[in-house]
Amino acid sequence: MKTINSLAQIALFMAVVLFFQTGCVTTSESGKLNYQAIEQTKPIMGAEKVKFSIRMRDKRPSKFEIAAKKNALNMAMARIMIEEDASKTVKSAIEKEFERVGFVKTSGAVVVEVELKTFYADFKQGFLTWRAEASVDMIVRVIDASGKTLVEKSIEGKHTKPKCAICSAPSALEALEGALAKAVSRVSSNEAVINALFSASSVRR
């Protein structure tokens, strides 16, 4: 009898969860991403002599869609949108990190071209909960005044937010914030990118 009651309680709980999720997945959501660096950055000696500007190239099919809600059958439903074009958020984050290590942002300087390929969170189904798996992928190029590409690097940041009760904008954004922080940290600490910035500026490191 206890076993039957327990199974009935589990079935009722799953039915309630399914009903709740079904109602939510048909409604679109939007939110704002807040970038936060994941670690303290130490200044780079001589970086104040290097002037840079960021040029974005966005290869994504949608500029504002960052995730999709899913139903109990794991089918994509309503879209989750970001309030600001993600490429602008990425550009601002990289500029902040370069400035934190000492580089000077200005126009008409050495160009750091950032080709944004992926900025998306995918919800994966678990037992009664979801997890948001976010990925931020980009190609970073350092281009000197003559237009020559000195270095080209593929940069990737991934982050997972586990135990999401529903597929929601806050969960997708939190996962993307973590992925973006990791990707940007890898850009600003990449030795090949840093050396190319110094070389393009004719500054000895």
C-alpha positions as CSV (number, residue, x, y, z in Angstrom):
1,M,0.0,0.0,0.0
2,K,2.8,2.4,0.9
3,T,4.5,1.6,-2.5
4,I,1.3,2.4,-4.4
5,N,0.8,5.7,-2.5
6,S,4.4,6.7,-3.2
7,L,4.1,5.9,-6.9
8,A,0.8,7.9,-6.9
9,Q,2.5,10.9,-5.3
10,I,5.4,10.8,-7.8
11,A,2.9,10.5,-10.7
12,L,0.9,13.5,-9.3
13,F,4.1,15.5,-8.8
14,M,5.3,14.8,-12.4
15,A,1.8,15.7,-13.7
16,V,2.0,19.1,-11.9
17,V,5.5,19.7,-13.2
18,L,4.4,18.8,-16.8
19,F,1.4,21.1,-16.6
20,F,3.5,24.0,-15.2
21,Q,6.2,23.6,-17.8
22,T,3.6,23.3,-20.7
23,G,2.1,26.7,-19.7
24,C,5.5,28.4,-19.5
25,V,7.2,27.1,-22.7
26,T,4.7,28.8,-25.0
27,T,5.5,32.3,-23.7
28,S,8.5,34.2,-25.0
29,E,10.9,35.9,-22.6
30,S,13.7,38.4,-22.7
31,G,16.3,39.7,-20.4
32,K,19.5,41.7,-20.0
33,L,22.9,40.1,-19.7
34,N,25.3,41.4,-17.0
35,Y,28.9,40.8,-17.8
36,Q,31.2,40.2,-14.8
37,A,34.9,39.2,-15.0
38,I,35.7,35.8,-13.4
39,E,39.1,36.9,-12.0
40,Q,41.3,39.8,-11.1
41,T,43.5,40.9,-14.0
42,K,47.1,42.0,-13.5
43,P,48.3,45.0,-15.6
44,I,50.7,44.1,-18.4
45,M,53.9,46.1,-18.4
46,G,54.1,48.5,-21.4
47,A,50.5,48.0,-22.3
48,E,49.8,51.7,-21.9
49,K,51.8,52.2,-25.1
50,V,49.5,50.0,-27.1
51,K,46.4,51.5,-28.6
52,F,43.6,49.3,-30.0
53,S,40.0,49.3,-31.3
54,I,37.5,46.4,-31.6
55,R,35.8,45.6,-34.8
56,M,32.9,43.1,-34.6
57,R,31.7,40.7,-37.3
58,D,28.6,38.8,-36.3
59,K,28.0,35.5,-38.1
60,R,25.0,34.4,-36.1
61,P,21.6,34.0,-38.0
62,S,19.8,35.8,-35.2
63,K,21.1,38.8,-33.3
64,F,18.8,38.7,-30.3
65,E,17.7,35.0,-29.9
66,I,19.9,33.3,-27.2
67,A,17.9,30.2,-26.4
68,A,14.6,28.4,-26.8
69,K,12.3,27.0,-24.2
70,K,11.5,23.3,-24.5
71,N,8.5,21.2,-23.6
72,A,8.5,17.8,-21.9
73,L,9.1,16.1,-25.2
74,N,12.3,18.1,-25.6
75,M,10.9,20.1,-28.5
76,A,11.9,23.8,-29.0
77,M,9.0,26.1,-28.2
78,A,9.1,29.9,-27.4
79,R,12.2,31.9,-28.0
80,I,14.3,33.6,-25.3
81,M,15.7,36.9,-26.4
82,I,18.4,39.3,-25.2
83,E,17.5,42.9,-24.8
84,E,20.8,44.2,-26.4
85,D,22.5,42.8,-29.5
86,A,24.9,40.2,-28.1
87,S,27.7,41.4,-30.3
88,K,27.6,44.7,-28.6
89,T,27.9,43.0,-25.2
90,V,30.8,40.9,-26.4
91,K,32.6,44.0,-27.8
92,S,32.1,45.9,-24.5
93,A,33.4,43.0,-22.4
94,I,36.6,42.6,-24.4
95,E,37.2,46.3,-24.4
96,K,36.9,46.4,-20.6
97,E,39.3,43.5,-20.1
98,F,41.9,44.9,-22.5
99,E,41.7,48.3,-20.7
100,R,42.0,46.5,-17.3
101,V,45.4,45.1,-18.3
102,G,46.5,48.5,-19.5
103,F,45.8,48.7,-23.3
104,V,44.3,52.0,-24.5
105,K,41.1,52.0,-26.5
106,T,41.0,54.6,-29.3
107,S,39.9,54.9,-32.9
108,G,42.3,54.4,-35.8
109,A,44.6,52.1,-33.9
110,V,45.5,48.5,-34.1
111,V,42.3,46.5,-34.9
112,V,41.2,43.5,-32.9
113,E,38.6,41.9,-35.1
114,V,36.2,39.6,-33.3
115,E,34.1,37.3,-35.4
116,L,31.2,36.1,-33.2
117,K,30.1,32.6,-34.3
118,T,28.0,31.3,-31.4
119,F,26.2,33.0,-28.4
120,Y,23.6,30.5,-27.3
121,A,22.3,28.5,-24.4
122,D,20.8,25.1,-25.1
123,F,18.5,23.5,-22.5
124,K,19.1,19.8,-21.8
125,Q,16.5,17.6,-20.1
126,G,17.3,15.8,-16.9
127,F,15.2,14.0,-14.3
128,L,12.5,16.6,-13.4
129,T,14.9,19.5,-14.0
130,W,16.8,21.1,-16.9
131,R,20.3,22.3,-17.3
132,A,21.3,25.3,-19.5
133,E,24.5,24.6,-21.5
134,A,25.9,27.9,-22.9
135,S,28.5,28.4,-25.5
136,V,30.2,31.6,-26.7
137,D,32.5,31.0,-29.7
138,M,34.5,33.5,-31.6
139,I,37.5,34.0,-33.8
140,V,39.9,36.8,-32.8
141,R,42.3,38.5,-35.2
142,V,44.9,41.2,-34.6
143,I,45.3,43.4,-37.7
144,D,48.1,46.0,-38.1
145,A,47.9,49.4,-39.7
146,S,48.7,47.9,-43.2
147,G,45.8,45.5,-42.9
148,K,47.9,42.5,-42.3
149,T,46.5,39.8,-40.0
150,L,49.2,39.1,-37.4
151,V,47.4,36.4,-35.5
152,E,44.1,34.5,-35.7
153,K,42.8,32.5,-32.7
154,S,39.6,30.5,-32.1
155,I,38.3,31.2,-28.6
156,E,35.6,29.3,-26.9
157,G,33.8,29.7,-23.6
158,K,31.4,27.2,-22.1
159,H,29.3,27.2,-18.9
160,T,26.5,25.1,-17.5
161,K,23.8,26.1,-15.1
162,P,22.4,22.9,-13.6
163,K,19.0,22.2,-11.9
164,C,16.8,24.6,-13.7
165,A,13.2,24.1,-12.7
166,I,12.0,25.5,-16.0
167,C,13.5,26.7,-19.2
168,S,13.6,30.4,-18.5
169,A,15.4,33.6,-19.5
170,P,17.2,34.0,-16.1
171,S,18.7,30.5,-16.4
172,A,19.8,31.0,-20.0
173,L,21.3,34.4,-19.2
174,E,23.2,33.1,-16.1
175,A,24.7,30.3,-18.2
176,L,25.7,32.7,-21.0
177,E,27.2,35.2,-18.5
178,G,29.5,32.4,-17.3
179,A,30.4,31.3,-20.8
180,L,31.1,34.9,-21.9
181,A,33.3,35.6,-18.9
182,K,35.4,32.5,-19.7
183,A,35.7,33.4,-23.4
184,V,36.7,37.0,-22.7
185,S,39.2,35.9,-20.1
186,R,40.8,33.6,-22.7
187,V,41.0,36.5,-25.2
188,S,42.7,39.0,-22.8
189,S,45.1,36.4,-21.5
190,N,46.1,34.8,-24.8
191,E,49.8,35.2,-25.3
192,A,49.6,35.2,-29.0
193,V,47.0,37.9,-29.1
194,I,48.9,40.0,-26.6
195,N,52.2,39.7,-28.4
196,A,50.5,40.6,-31.7
197,L,49.1,43.8,-30.2
198,F,52.6,44.8,-29.0
199,S,54.1,43.9,-32.4
200,A,51.5,45.8,-34.4
201,S,52.1,48.8,-32.3
202,S,55.9,48.5,-32.7
203,V,56.3,48.3,-28.9
204,R,58.8,45.9,-27.3
205,R,57.4,43.8,-24.6
